[in-house]
């Protein structure tokens, strides 16, 4: 059966318990993003680390997450979604606890890489489970997923600031405990999910980049995440010398805006202006927001206000870019999710480290100006798939049948075989 991508009118919050179990796990997982942010400056001072070394906490985590996104579908199609989620959660619990026990910044960076492996297995699988199990339609499932993201991001910094005021190790142990709770909830509340009939090939996420619509929207995600993680990763250093609790409040305000605009703002704007036009305007406004930080990086009040307001633009982007990717990609949604995750997290992982190096070699203006430019470029790239996005808004885009995917794979194998035969 074809799956249209038009939105449904059912409430995204009327769901079976399996969806709520995964959504709860998503909340805890996304808390891990903001939980660590308030302690970045104190980590640098207490562990005698440079800013670029501390930023490797993002890079090791997100780059490993990106690369491992390519194998999550292969794993999930062999052991089932529930087991994949549980393996991912176990890895997060173990490596978060190990990061809290580390004695050096290099140790934390290494354990964050292992944490990223678990994160990849969890994130890609959780989105596909929510989309496939939700009773509110595809658009409602995305709203529910982004709601979990918003709640987690909004609440994480408060907890991280409080735990970080006691010890820099506190937030890491906090993540371990919360993800252990999430692990138990997922184990008991999510029904067994047998492996699907069709086993995904490990090459599918990379091969999917041959499709112009998916490749284009994935590049949009990379550019957008470059600006996003430049702000998230480096802005805490511009707010010094405020305390971890105060940083937690700043990023809590930011997270509240993310949640509000992901849940209510994005669907309302999409209904009024369409996905493409909303994103053009949103990328432009977020670019202006980053330029404010880039022009006045030494003005702590300007930086704080810009960071909090950026949550509104990030909330809209998170919902609509994810919806756009999953709507117009001519492959199965788990494959699209893995491909998109791989490309966008590469941008998110490299941006904070690049920002720190740019500041070291130039000044604090440069990374935020580049981040603003990346957002403008995201809008330009998005314009090349404007018609496809408009069709998706009208509910005209359909996902491919499984037998169609198998036919494409068989044709690929025949082409490869013919090429080998002619070359022998």
C-alpha positions in Angstrom: 0.0 0.0 0.0 1.3 3.5 -0.9 1.7 5.9 2.0 0.8 9.4 1.2 2.5 12.2 3.0 -0.3 14.5 3.5 -1.1 15.6 7.1 -3.8 14.0 9.2 -6.3 15.8 11.3 -6.1 13.4 14.3 -4.5 14.8 17.4 -0.8 13.8 17.5 -1.2 13.2 21.3 -3.6 10.3 21.1 -1.3 7.5 20.6 -0.8 3.8 21.7 1.4 3.1 24.6 4.2 1.9 22.3 4.5 5.3 20.8 4.5 7.0 24.2 7.2 4.7 25.4 9.5 5.6 22.6 8.6 9.3 22.8 9.5 9.2 26.5 12.8 7.7 25.6 13.3 10.4 23.0 12.7 13.1 25.7 15.4 11.7 27.9 17.7 11.2 24.9 17.3 14.8 23.8 17.8 16.0 27.3 21.4 14.8 26.8 22.0 17.6 24.3 21.2 20.4 26.6 22.3 18.7 29.8 26.0 19.1 28.9 25.8 22.6 27.4 25.9 24.6 30.6 29.1 22.9 31.8 31.2 23.5 28.7 33.1 26.6 30.0 33.6 24.9 33.4 34.9 21.8 31.7 37.5 23.9 29.9 38.7 25.5 33.1 38.6 22.5 35.5 40.2 20.1 33.1 42.7 22.7 31.8 41.4 22.1 28.2 41.3 24.5 25.3 38.0 25.5 23.8 38.7 23.4 20.7 39.3 20.3 22.9 36.0 20.9 24.7 34.2 21.3 21.3 35.4 17.8 20.4 32.7 16.6 22.8 30.2 17.6 20.1 32.4 16.5 17.2 33.2 12.9 18.4 29.6 12.4 19.5 27.9 13.7 16.3 30.3 12.5 13.7 30.2 9.0 15.1 26.4 9.3 15.2 26.4 10.4 11.6 28.6 7.5 10.3 26.7 4.9 12.3 23.4 6.2 10.9 24.4 4.3 7.8 24.2 0.9 9.5 21.2 1.4 11.8 18.7 0.2 9.2 20.8 -2.8 8.4 20.9 -3.7 12.1 17.2 -3.0 12.7 16.0 -5.0 9.8 17.9 -8.1 11.2 17.1 -7.9 14.9 14.0 -5.8 15.0 13.3 -2.2 16.0 12.8 -2.9 19.7 16.1 -4.7 20.1 17.9 -2.0 18.2 16.4 0.6 20.5 17.4 -1.3 23.6 21.0 -1.9 22.3 21.3 1.9 21.6 20.0 2.8 25.0 22.4 0.4 26.8 25.3 1.9 24.9 24.2 5.4 25.9 23.9 4.4 29.6 27.3 2.7 29.7 29.2 5.4 27.8 27.5 8.4 29.6 28.6 6.8 32.9 32.1 6.2 31.7 32.3 9.8 30.5 31.4 10.9 34.0 34.1 8.7 35.4 36.8 10.0 33.0 39.8 11.9 34.4 40.7 13.9 31.3 39.1 15.7 28.4 40.5 13.1 26.0 38.8 10.4 27.9 35.5 12.2 27.8 35.8 12.8 24.1 36.5 9.1 23.5 33.5 8.0 25.6 31.3 10.5 23.8 32.2 8.7 20.6 30.8 5.5 22.1 27.8 7.4 23.3 27.3 8.6 19.6 27.1 4.9 18.5 24.2 4.3 20.8 22.7 7.6 19.9 22.7 6.6 16.2 21.0 3.3 16.8 18.4 5.0 19.0 17.6 8.2 17.0 17.1 6.6 13.6 15.1 3.7 14.9 12.9 5.8 17.3 11.8 8.1 14.5 10.8 5.2 12.2 9.0 3.5 15.1 7.0 6.6 15.9 6.2 7.3 12.3 5.1 3.7 11.7 3.1 3.2 14.9 1.5 6.6 15.4 -2.3 6.9 14.8 -2.2 10.6 13.9 -0.7 10.2 10.4 2.8 11.1 9.2 2.6 14.8 9.9 1.2 14.2 13.4 4.0 11.7 14.1 6.7 14.2 13.2 5.0 16.8 15.5 5.1 14.3 18.4 8.7 13.5 17.7 9.7 17.2 17.6 7.6 17.7 20.8 9.8 15.1 22.6 12.8 16.9 21.2 11.6 20.3 22.4 10.7 19.0 25.9 14.0 17.3 26.3 16.0 20.2 25.0 14.1 22.7 27.3 14.4 20.6 30.5 17.9 19.3 30.0 19.8 22.6 30.6 18.0 23.3 33.9 19.0 19.8 35.2 22.5 20.1 33.6 23.0 23.5 35.2 22.0 22.3 38.7 24.1 19.1 38.4 27.0 21.0 36.9 27.0 23.4 39.8 27.8 20.4 42.1 30.4 18.8 39.7 31.2 18.7 36.0 30.6 14.9 36.3 27.0 15.4 37.4 25.4 15.9 34.0 27.1 12.8 32.6 25.9 10.6 35.5 22.5 12.3 35.1 22.2 11.2 31.5 23.2 7.7 32.5 20.5 7.5 35.2 17.7 9.0 33.0 18.5 6.8 30.0 18.5 3.8 32.3 14.9 4.7 33.3 14.1 5.1 29.6 15.6 1.7 28.9 13.4 0.0 31.5 10.3 1.9 30.1 11.1 0.9 26.5 11.7 -2.8 27.6 8.3 -3.1 29.3 6.0 -0.8 27.3 7.1 -1.3 23.7 5.7 -4.6 22.3 8.1 -7.0 20.6 8.9 -5.9 17.0 10.0 -8.8 14.8 12.5 -8.0 12.0 10.8 -6.9 8.8 10.3 -9.3 5.9 12.8 -7.3 3.8 16.3 -7.0 5.2 17.9 -3.7 4.4 21.2 -3.7 2.6 24.0 -1.9 4.2 24.6 0.2 1.1 21.1 1.5 0.8 21.5 4.8 2.7 24.5 5.8 0.6 22.8 4.6 -2.7 19.8 6.7 -1.7 21.8 9.9 -2.2 21.5 9.2 -6.0 18.0 10.5 -5.6 18.1 14.3 -6.2 15.3 15.2 -3.8 16.9 13.3 -0.9 20.4 14.5 -1.6 19.2 18.1 -1.9 17.2 18.1 1.3 20.0 16.3 3.2 22.5 19.1 2.1 19.9 21.6 3.4 20.0 19.8 6.7 23.8 19.9 6.8 23.9 23.6 6.1 21.2 24.4 8.6 22.9 22.2 11.3 26.1 24.0 10.6 24.5 27.3 11.8 22.5 25.5 14.5 25.5 23.8 16.2 27.8 26.8 15.7 25.4 28.6 18.0 24.8 25.7 20.4 28.4 24.7 20.7 30.2 28.0 20.9 27.8 30.5 22.3 28.3 29.3 25.9 31.9 30.6 25.8 30.7 34.1 24.8 28.5 34.3 27.9 31.3 33.8 30.5 31.6 34.3 33.4 28.0 33.3 34.2 27.4 30.2 36.3 26.3 26.8 35.1 22.8 27.4 36.6 22.5 30.7 34.7 23.6 29.1 31.5 21.0 26.4 32.2 18.3 29.1 32.4 19.4 30.6 29.1 19.3 27.3 27.3 16.0 26.4 29.0 14.5 29.6 27.5 16.0 28.6 24.2 14.5 25.1 24.5 11.1 26.4 25.4 11.1 28.4 22.2 12.2 25.2 20.3 9.3 23.3 21.8 6.6 25.9 21.2 7.6 26.5 17.6 8.2 22.9 16.8 4.8 21.8 18.1 2.5 24.8 17.2 4.4 27.3 15.2 5.7 25.0 12.4 2.3 23.4 11.5 0.6 26.8 11.6 3.1 28.4 9.4 3.2 25.5 7.0 -0.6 25.6 6.7 -0.5 29.4 6.0 2.5 29.7 3.7 3.6 26.2 2.7 6.7 24.3 3.7 9.1 26.0 1.2 8.1 29.6 1.8 8.1 29.1 5.6 11.6 27.7 5.5 12.9 30.5 3.2 11.8 33.1 5.7 12.9 31.0 8.7 16.4 30.5 7.3 16.7 34.2 6.6 15.6 35.2 10.1 17.9 32.7 11.7 20.8 34.0 9.6 20.0 37.5 10.9 20.0 36.1 14.4 23.4 34.5 14.0 24.7 37.8 12.5 23.7 39.6 15.7 26.0 37.3 17.6 28.7 37.6 15.0 28.6 41.4 15.1 28.4 41.8 18.9 30.1 38.6 20.3 31.4 40.7 23.3 28.0 41.9 24.2 26.7 39.3 26.6 23.1 40.6 26.7 22.9 40.6 22.9 24.3 37.0 22.7 21.9 35.7 25.4 18.9 37.3 23.7 19.9 36.1 20.3 20.5 32.5 21.6 17.1 32.4 23.3 15.3 33.8 20.2 17.1 31.3 17.9 15.0 28.6 19.6 12.0 29.8 17.6 13.7 29.4 14.3 15.3 26.1 15.2 11.9 24.7 16.3 10.3 25.6 13.0 13.3 24.2 11.1 13.5 21.0 13.0 9.9 20.1 12.2 9.7 21.3 8.6 13.1 20.1 7.4 12.5 16.7 8.8 9.0 16.6 7.3 10.3 17.8 4.0 13.0 15.1 3.8 10.6 12.3 4.8 7.9 13.6 2.5 9.7 13.8 -0.8 12.4 11.2 -0.5 11.6 8.4 -3.1 12.9 5.7 -0.7 11.5 4.0 2.4 11.4 6.3 5.4 13.9 4.3 7.5 16.4 4.6 4.7 15.6 8.3 4.2 16.0 8.9 8.0 19.4 7.2 8.0 20.6 9.0 4.9 19.4 12.4 6.2 20.8 11.8 9.6 24.2 10.9 8.2 24.6 14.0 6.1 23.1 16.5 8.6 25.0 15.3 11.7 28.3 15.6 9.7 27.6 19.3 9.6 26.5 19.4 13.2 29.6 17.6 14.4 32.1 19.6 12.5 30.6 23.1 13.1 31.5 23.6 16.9 35.1 22.4 16.4 35.5 24.6 13.3 34.0 27.5 15.2 36.6 27.2 18.0 39.5 27.0 15.5 38.2 30.0 13.6 38.1 32.0 16.9 41.6 30.9 17.7 43.0 31.9 14.3 40.8 35.0 13.7 38.1 36.2 16.1 34.6 35.4 17.5 32.9 37.3 14.6 34.0 34.8 11.9 32.2 31.5 12.8 28.8 33.2 13.3 29.1 35.1 10.0 29.9 31.8 8.3 27.0 30.1 10.1 24.7 32.9 8.8 26.0 32.3 5.3 25.3 28.6 5.6 21.7 29.3 6.5 21.3 31.6 3.4 22.9 28.8 1.3 20.4 26.3 2.8 17.5 28.4 1.5 19.1 28.6 -2.0 19.6 24.9 -2.1 16.1 24.2 -0.9 14.6 26.3 -3.7 15.8 23.7 -6.2 13.1 21.2 -4.9 10.4 23.9 -4.4 7.9 22.1 -6.7 8.4 18.7 -4.9 7.7 20.4 -1.5 4.6 22.1 -2.9 3.4 18.7 -4.2 4.0 17.2 -0.8 2.0 19.9 0.9 -0.9 19.0 -1.3 -0.5 15.3 -0.4 0.6 14.3 -3.9 3.9 12.6 -3.1 3.8 8.8 -2.4 6.5 6.6 -0.9 7.7 3.7 -3.1 6.4 0.1 -2.9 8.8 -2.4 -1.4 8.7 -4.5 -4.6 9.7 -1.3 -6.5 12.7 -1.0 -4.2 13.6 -4.6 -4.7 13.3 -4.1 -8.5 15.7 -1.2 -8.4 18.2 -3.2 -6.3 18.0 -6.1 -8.7 18.7 -3.8 -11.6 21.7 -2.4 -9.7 23.0 -5.9 -9.2 22.5 -6.8 -12.9 24.4 -3.6 -13.9 27.3 -4.4 -11.5 27.4 -8.0 -12.7 27.4 -6.9 -16.4 30.2 -4.4 -15.7 32.3 -7.1 -14.0 31.6 -9.5 -16.8 32.7 -7.1 -19.5 35.9 -6.2 -17.5 37.0 -9.8 -17.0 
